[in-house]
Amino acid sequence: MRAITIPEPGGPEALVWAEVPDPQPAEGEVLIEVVASAVNRADLLQRQGFYDPPPGSSPYPGLECAGRIIGLGPGVHGWAVGDEVCALLAGGGYAEKVAVPGGQVLPVPNGLDLVSAAALPEVTCTVWSNVFMIAHLRPGETLLVHGGASGIGTMAIQLAKAVGARVAVTAGGPEKLARCAELGADILIDYREQDFVQEIRKATDGAGADVILDIIGAKYLQRNIKALAVSGRLAVIGLQGGVKAELNLAALMAKRAAITGAGLRARPLNEKAAIVAAVREHVWPLIGNGQVRPIVDRTLPMPEAAGAHRVVEDSAHVGKVVLTL
């Protein structure tokens, strides 16, 4: 088969479309013929040499895909050759075929094509696990989403609105904020021009956000604590603003707040399977009835993955960038 390889870490030009050995499904795995895969910032980090795949997983980038099952490993139940599916991966989505544990596979939601479905697994699993399973966002609460126009952000807005929460977002510029508003965001904050702490306090009569979904990390830590409501929960899922910051524990204790940090890629298989099952139970019906939808900014042929990485690197997109075969 062919796959996007990374012979040497570097810029987008480091991505090389090449012939590689076919994967073989192991115990409990299915083999998927890939139709599309979506680009995540973790892929950019892997390309740069900063985010190696977990031991034993595919060396190729790509944390999600959609396609058709063409093979079954021993002990697989609930899936059959020919099923149209999408899947959460530890790697290998930028390829013509990928083997994945059956517990990380999802049926394509009703009414969606495979290209659109490829934009779902990573964002739905990330948002549902962090905002709902860990931070326990409840109806009537306020969620602040940093990077509201990103793939994660566009899904977080929709899911929070679907459960009856109020949503605030930060994004860069009026065009991206307008797209967030179309998806249901109630409070729009241009991080280039406004202080999100002041704006969230103003919009909540001084209370602050009950849950903050943060992709920035160190750079925003102290301001996030200030923006939290009493008993607020800060869910850190990205480190675009650095990995180390000073934390005022007195401020955290005064808010009776909690900080959590979680990724998906390196989690044990049973934890990933539990998240995927929860997404299938709670999110898939919302997609099936049209209440929630994947936001695809653009598609590019998979051999042109370098161009897709440039788009994501420049934040020149709203929602997901998808690679197609």
Disulfide bonds with the S-S distance in Angstrom:
none
